[in-house]
Amino acid sequence: MFLFKKFISFTAATLKRFIFTATLIVSAVTFAVVIVIVSFLFLKQAHDTKTHESGLIARHILEAITEVMERGGTITDIEHTLDDYRRLFPRQTITIQTPQSGAAAWQSDEPAVAKALRTGAVVHHHTPYTSINVFPVKAEAGCRSCHPTFQAGQTQALLAIKEDISQATFTLLNRALSSFLLLLPFPLLMAFLVARFVNRHLGDAVSKLNSKVHSVTTVSDLTLLGQELESEGETLKFGELEAIFGEFSGLVTRIRDVAVGREMLEFEIKVLERFIITSEAIRDWKERVGYLLNEVNKVMPAYALFCVFQVDDEGYDIEIFWSAPPTAATRSTMESIIRQQIKSEKLHSSSDAAILIIHNITNESAPLLELARDEIELETKSLYLDMPQIGGVVGIGVQSQIMADPVRSLVINSILTTMLNVIGSIKAIYKYTKDLEYYATRDPLTNLFNQRVFWELLGYEIGRAERHNQQFGVLVIDLDNFKHINDTYGHLVGDKYLVQIADTIHASLRLGDILARYGGDEFAIVLPDADHEQVHMVANRIREAMEAMTLVTVDGNKIRGTASIGYAVCPDHATTAKDLFLFADNMTYKAKSLGKNCIIVPTNDDVVEVFQKSSEMSRLLLKALDEKQVVPYFQPIVTSDGQVVVCNEVLCRVVVGDQVIAASEFIEIAEKLGVVSRLDAILMEKVFALAQADGYDGYLFINLSPKSLILKEFVPSIIKLANQYQIAHDKVVFEITERETVKNMTLLEQFVQDLKLEGFKFAIDDFGSGFSSFQYIRRLPIDFVKIEGMFVLNMLNDPKDKAFVKTLAVLAREFGIKTIAEYIESEELLLTVRELGIDLAQGYYTGRPEATIRKATKGHDQGA
């Protein structure tokens, strides 16, 4: 069985081997069967011949015996007669048996004799080796004259003629085998010829089909193979093969319609990998699109890729990226087709002038690209949106020869869809990042440096002056009666007034002087390389310019500007940034108290007074800490509909006698004295005790000084206090501010992570006031951001501020962070905050700071 299976496996290995083997076996078996049948027929013919010969001999013998018996012969005479015939036919054994021969002989075990005796008929029995013929001798009527006991028809004797035919049989079979062996090459030759004939026709068709299959390595090969099969139309001589080939052609067509080539999948994966939005992708977004176009060209010839951006209600920017420099005619044709597509897609534009087309070439050294209009129209794949998405993107397209391929067209369509979103996001983030970078250093209303940059430049100037042993001045300008202008003419006029003041001050400064808007109506100036006289001269020039300035309102009212100005000179008045500003600010306050619109020239007495005042505050602060005269105030944070209080921000106050001092007046002194962490600990303990006593279960926003981060015991003490007063950890939100003391980002990350693991939450205060805020939300698990109040307060009057607030809200939402708008001082501001999708609001309109915790209630503080 094992050998048979191996034989079957061997013969079925190839179609040609199987056909040859099968033909050979059939031919050999057929030939052998023929030989066997012929041999059988020859043997039968020999037996029939022997039977006929025996019958003739038996008839002659019986006639002779009858004659002997008629003459009255005896048994001896009959034997003599038989002997004569035995000599005449020596090859036959002739015997006659009678009842007188003995019972054993008469009742012979020879089957033929027994049968003849039983039936009384002639019996012929043949084997491959002997031929036996038995003839019964029956009594006739004439025999009774001599043998009265005989009855007519009774068998009186049996004549048996036996011949040995083994030699003849062997000779016959030997001749048959010789003939078989002699003629055996003929079936082999016939099998070879038949197999060759079949294989030549069937094998050619199979080989052709095999070569077609092996020629397919890519999906594009399927397309070419389908075209070949359709155009060839060959006859394969066999109907079955024609049917198989037809089905194969149909299968190729079906596979071609649904298959996506490996190179297309690899291309799609490679391109999509480049869609990861990184800082490099945002900064160099045009280079990234050019790179994508080059990647597309590695898989298929792509000539151009274009993106459509909506920049205003009816204006569009179209960025076209060319793989090679186009001819002027090609460029013009592409522009015409894109403009036509924009109109057909119902992207409304008042005029062609509202469509700005920008051409970008990724490979300037490539040969000029020249395309006909019909090529561009037929080979361009475009995708347009009904409404502009993020970044203002409304459409994208690629121009390539491969667009006629429906499968590749689907792949390109999926890539275009992804590119539409990613490029739109990159463009939007690029724009937002530019705005954020700008507003991180600039005041959005006046475009002057903001407070953060002022402090950085002031610190830089101190170092520079020390290295070169030079003096420089600091001016602090506080506008007179600015609140009256806002209240009388409105915030819009107030903003115009601030802008004009900023321009007036800037025009009065020297080249290289640093001007910043420090606060609402405060400006700060750094005057490098200036002594007392020069500082005073600049200050006086500013005062005179402001006196000469006039703002005319819509109603024709004239508003004149004045300011109180104080200054300090380094190193005469102070040697640190904070002390210099503190001294100049005190001089400004003194100018206001002396009647405004004046400049205070500092004296030695002023220096003593200012720093004595600082020393007094230090003494009072230390005393308040010793006596634990730290009092928490709570300002509610409500939902943007103003209906429900969900949070309370904890504000630190120090009680000195009957006076309650705000944290802004002593926090810097506390940091200098190194007692800020002690201040935070006392404040939190009192807050947690009040929250437990009142059963307050809302969020508690607690401001932390970055100085506390360096204390190893600070985190355990927070956890201990929360557990002691049974305050849920997830209800405590620590606010992180962008103070200059946060210099070790790794330390801050570790601090946040440690408290996050314990369930505490975190918020960023004054979000958007500095660029570090964006590093915080990128690197830290922040839960809330409090949008810088100056942007919120001014957004009703300045669309830029409103757009900036909206941008910050969208950015926070993308990070899954809740947003809080600060400085909500009117119902109109609250409504606008709600429209922008900001979650929570905080300000004097929604609730002023109080010494008691305000629980969740309906409505808002109408008396605020």
C-alpha positions, 0 to 999 in steps of 0.5 A, spaced: 500 500 500 505 504 501 509 503 495 502 504 491 501 511 494 508 513 493 507 511 485 501 515 485 504 521 488 510 520 483 505 519 477 501 525 479 507 530 480 506 533 474 500 533 468 505 531 463 508 525 467 501 523 469 498 523 462 504 519 460 504 514 465 496 513 465 497 512 457 502 507 458 499 503 463 492 503 459 496 501 453 500 495 456 494 493 460 490 493 454 495 489 450 496 484 456 488 483 456 489 482 448 494 477 449 491 473 454 484 473 450 488 470 444 491 465 448 485 463 451 482 462 444 488 458 442 487 453 448 480 452 447 481 451 439 486 446 441 481 442 446 476 442 441 481 439 436 483 434 441 476 432 442 474 432 435 480 427 434 478 423 440 471 422 437 474 420 430 479 415 434 473 413 438 468 411 432 474 407 429 475 403 435 468 402 436 467 400 429 473 395 429 470 392 436 463 391 433 466 387 427 470 383 432 464 382 436 460 380 430 465 375 428 464 372 435 471 375 438 473 375 445 476 380 450 483 378 447 481 379 440 478 386 443 485 388 446 489 386 440 484 391 436 486 396 441 493 395 441 493 396 434 490 403 435 495 404 441 500 403 436 497 407 431 496 413 436 502 413 441 500 419 444 493 417 446 492 413 452 486 408 450 483 404 455 476 400 455 473 399 461 467 394 462 464 391 468 468 385 468 474 389 468 473 390 476 468 394 480 474 399 482 476 400 474 468 401 473 467 405 478 473 410 477 474 416 481 476 419 475 471 425 474 470 424 467 469 417 467 464 417 473 460 422 469 460 418 463 458 412 467 452 416 471 450 420 465 451 415 459 453 420 455 460 422 452 464 426 456 470 431 454 474 434 460 480 438 459 486 441 463 492 445 461 496 439 462 491 433 459 485 432 455 480 426 457 474 424 452 470 418 455 465 415 450 460 410 453 459 403 449 451 402 449 448 395 447 444 395 441 438 390 439 443 386 435 447 384 441 442 380 444 443 374 439 450 373 443 449 376 449 441 375 451 443 379 458 444 385 454 439 390 454 438 395 448 441 402 450 445 400 456 452 402 457 456 396 457 463 399 457 467 406 457 472 407 452 477 413 455 482 416 450 487 420 454 492 425 451 498 429 455 497 436 452 502 439 457 508 440 452 503 443 447 500 448 452 507 450 454 509 451 447 503 455 446 504 460 452 511 460 451 509 463 444 504 468 447 509 471 452 514 471 446 509 475 442 507 479 448 515 481 449 516 482 442 510 487 441 511 490 448 515 496 445 509 498 440 504 500 446 510 504 449 511 507 443 503 508 442 503 511 449 509 516 448 506 518 441 499 519 445 502 523 451 506 527 446 500 529 442 496 531 448 501 534 452 503 538 446 496 541 446 494 541 453 501 543 456 501 549 451 495 551 454 497 550 461 504 553 460 501 559 457 496 560 463 502 558 468 506 564 465 500 569 465 499 567 473 507 568 474 507 575 470 503 578 476 507 581 481 503 587 482 496 590 481 498 594 475 500 587 472 493 585 473 490 590 469 496 589 463 494 581 464 486 583 463 488 587 457 492 582 454 487 576 455 481 581 452 486 582 446 489 575 444 483 571 443 487 565 442 484 558 440 486 552 445 483 546 441 480 544 447 473 546 449 474 545 456 481 549 456 477 554 453 472 555 458 478 555 464 481 560 460 475 564 460 474 563 467 481 565 469 480 572 464 474 573 468 477 572 475 483 577 473 478 582 472 474 581 478 480 581 482 483 587 479 476 591 480 477 589 488 485 588 489 489 593 492 497 592 490 502 591 495 506 597 493 499 602 494 498 599 501 506 600 503 505 607 500 499 609 504 502 606 510 508 610 509 504 617 507 500 616 513 506 615 518 508 622 515 501 625 518 503 625 525 502 632 527 509 634 530 512 641 532 516 640 525 510 639 521 507 645 524 513 649 523 514 647 516 507 645 513 509 647 506 515 642 506 511 637 509 506 637 503 512 637 498 515 631 501 508 627 501 508 629 493 515 626 492 512 620 496 506 619 492 511 620 485 515 614 488 509 610 487 505 613 481 507 619 477 503 625 480 504 632 477 501 636 482 497 637 489 493 643 491 489 645 497 484 650 498 483 654 504 477 659 506 480 665 509 474 669 509 467 669 507 468 669 500 476 669 499 480 663 498 487 661 498 489 656 494 496 652 495 499 648 489 505 644 490 508 642 483 513 636 483 517 640 477 516 647 475 510 647 470 510 651 464 506 658 464 501 655 460 500 649 464 500 653 470 495 658 467 491 651 465 491 649 472 489 655 475 483 655 470 481 648 472 481 649 480 477 656 479 472 652 475 472 647 480 471 652 486 465 655 482 462 648 480 462 646 488 458 652 490 464 655 494 462 662 493 467 667 491 465 675 489 470 675 484 476 672 481 480 677 485 478 674 492 482 667 490 489 668 491 493 662 488 500 660 491 505 656 487 510 652 490 515 647 487 518 641 490 524 640 485 526 646 482 531 642 478 526 638 474 525 638 467 519 643 465 512 640 466 507 641 460 500 638 461 494 639 456 488 641 459 484 635 457 490 631 461 489 635 467 481 635 467 481 627 466 487 626 471 485 630 477 482 627 483 479 632 488 475 632 494 471 638 497 467 640 503 461 643 504 463 647 510 470 649 511 473 645 517 479 647 522 484 651 519 479 653 513 481 648 509 475 646 504 478 642 499 484 638 496 486 634 490 492 631 486 493 631 479 496 624 476 496 619 471 493 613 475 487 616 477 484 612 471 485 606 475 479 605 480 482 601 485 488 606 486 483 612 485 480 609 492 487 609 495 488 616 493 481 618 495 482 615 502 489 619 503 486 625 500 481 625 506 486 624 511 490 629 508 484 634 508 484 633 515 491 633 517 493 639 513 487 643 515 489 641 522 497 643 521 495 650 518 490 651 524 495 649 529 500 653 525 496 659 525 494 658 532 501 657 534 503 664 531 498 667 535 500 664 541 507 665 540 505 673 539 501 674 544 505 670 549 510 676 548 505 681 546 499 685 549 494 684 544 491 691 544 497 695 544 502 690 541 507 692 546 511 687 550 507 684 556 509 684 563 512 677 562 517 680 557 518 686 561 521 682 567 525 678 562 528 684 559 529 688 565 533 682 568 537 682 562 538 689 562 541 688 570 546 683 568 548 687 562 549 694 566 553 690 571 558 687 566 559 694 563 558 698 569 553 702 566 546 706 569 539 705 566 532 707 568 526 704 569 519 708 568 512 706 571 507 710 568 500 710 571 494 713 567 490 719 570 482 718 571 482 712 566 476 709 570 473 715 569 474 715 561 471 708 561 465 709 565 463 715 561 465 713 554 465 706 554 470 700 553 471 701 546 473 708 547 477 706 553 481 701 548 482 707 543 485 711 548 490 706 550 492 705 543 493 712 542 497 713 549 501 707 547 503 710 540 504 717 544 509 714 549 513 709 543 514 716 539 517 719 545 522 714 546 529 713 544 531 707 539 532 701 543 528 703 549 523 697 552 516 699 552 511 694 555 504 694 558 504 692 565 497 692 567 490 695 565 492 702 565 500 702 567 506 702 562 513 700 564 519 702 560 526 700 561 531 705 559 538 702 557 544 706 558 541 712 562 543 716 568 538 720 572 538 726 567 536 722 561 531 718 565 528 725 567 528 728 560 525 722 557 519 722 562 518 729 561 518 728 554 513 723 555 508 727 560 509 733 555 507 729 549 501 726 553 498 733 555 498 735 547 495 728 545 487 729 544 482 723 542 476 725 539 470 721 540 464 719 535 460 725 539 466 730 538 468 730 545 475 731 546 479 727 551 486 729 553 491 724 557 495 725 563 499 720 567 503 720 573 510 718 572 515 715 577 522 712 576 528 709 579 535 708 576 540 702 577 544 701 581 543 708 585 536 706 587 536 698 587 540 693 584 535 687 583 529 687 578 523 687 583 526 692 588 527 697 582 520 696 580 518 696 587 521 703 588 519 706 581 512 704 582 512 707 589 514 713 586 508 713 581 503 712 587 507 718 590 506 722 584 498 720 584 497 722 591 501 729 589 495 731 584 497 727 578 500 729 571 507 729 574 514 726 575 517 724 582 524 725 582 527 720 587 530 723 593 534 719 598 529 720 603 524 716 598 529 710 598 529 710 605 521 710 606 520 705 600 525 700 603 522 701 610 515 700 608 518 693 605 521 692 612 515 693 615 511 689 611 516 683 612 515 684 620 507 684 619 507 678 615 512 674 620 507 676 626 501 674 622 504 667 621 506 666 628 499 668 630 496 664 624 492 670 622 492 667 615 484 668 613 482 664 607 477 668 602 473 664 597 471 666 590 465 662 587 466 659 580 460 658 576 457 654 570 457 658 564 450 659 564 451 663 571 446 658 575 450 653 579 456 654 583 461 648 582 467 651 585 470 656 590 477 659 589 481 660 595 484 666 596 489 668 601 489 674 606 493 676 612 489 680 618 493 686 621 489 689 626 483 691 623 486 691 616 485 685 611 491 685 606 491 681 600 496 676 597 498 681 592 501 685 597 505 680 601 506 674 596 513 676 594 516 678 600 513 671 603 517 668 597 524 672 599 523 671 606 522 663 605 516 663 609 511 661 603 510 654 604 509 655 611 503 660 609 500 655 604 500 650 610 496 654 615 492 656 609 490 649 607 489 647 614 484 653 615 480 651 608 480 644 610 477 645 617 472 650 614 470 645 608 469 640 613 465 644 618 460 647 612 459 640 609 462 643 603 463 638 597 464 642 591 471 643 588 476 647 592 481 651 588 488 652 592 494 657 589 500 654 590 507 657 590 512 654 586 517 655 592 513 649 596 515 644 590 522 643 593 520 641 600 520 633 600 515 633 606 510 638 602 506 632 599 505 628 605 503 634 609 497 635 603 495 628 604 495 628 611 491 634 612 486 632 606 485 625 610 485 628 617 479 633 615 476 628 610 476 632 604 476 628 598 482 628 594 479 629 587 475 635 590 482 639 591 485 643 585 491 646 585 493 652 581 499 652 578 502 659 575 507 661 571 512 665 576 519 665 574 520 661 580 518 655 576 525 653 573 525 646 574 520 643 569 522 636 571 521 637 579 514 640 577 512 634 573 514 629 579 510 634 584 504 633 580 505 626 578 505 624 586 499 628 587 495 626 581 497 619 584 493 620 590 487 623 586 488 631 586 487 635 580 491 641 577 489 647 574 493 652 570 492 660 572 492 665 567 492 661 561 495 664 555 499 669 559 505 666 557 508 661 553 510 656 558 502 655 559 502 651 553 508 647 555 504 645 562 498 642 558 503 638 553 507 635 559 502 635 565 496 632 566 492 638 567 484 638 569 482 645 568 485 652 565 483 659 567 484 663 561 487 670 562 482 675 565 485 681 561 483 677 554 476 675 557 475 682 559 477 686 553 474 681 548 467 685 547 471 690 544 477 687 540 475 681 535 483 679 536 482 678 544 475 674 542 479 670 537 484 668 542 480 666 547 476 662 543 483 659 540 485 657 548 478 654 549 478 650 543 486 648 544 484 646 552 478 642 549 482 638 544 486 636 550 480 634 554 481 640 559 475 644 562 476 651 561 474 657 566 474 664 564 476 670 569 474 677 570 467 676 568 464 683 570 458 683 566 452 679 564 454 681 556 461 677 558 458 671 561 453 670 555 459 671 550 463 666 554 457 661 554 457 662 546 464 660 546 463 654 549 467 655 555 465 651 561 466 655 567 466 663 569 469 667 575 469 674 576 465 680 580 459 679 576 458 671 578 461 672 585 466 677 589 471 674 594 468 672 601 470 669 608 465 664 607 464 658 603 459 659 598 455 652 597 452 650 590 446 655 589 441 657 583 442 664 580 448 669 580 450 674 585 446 680 582 449 685 587 456 684 585 
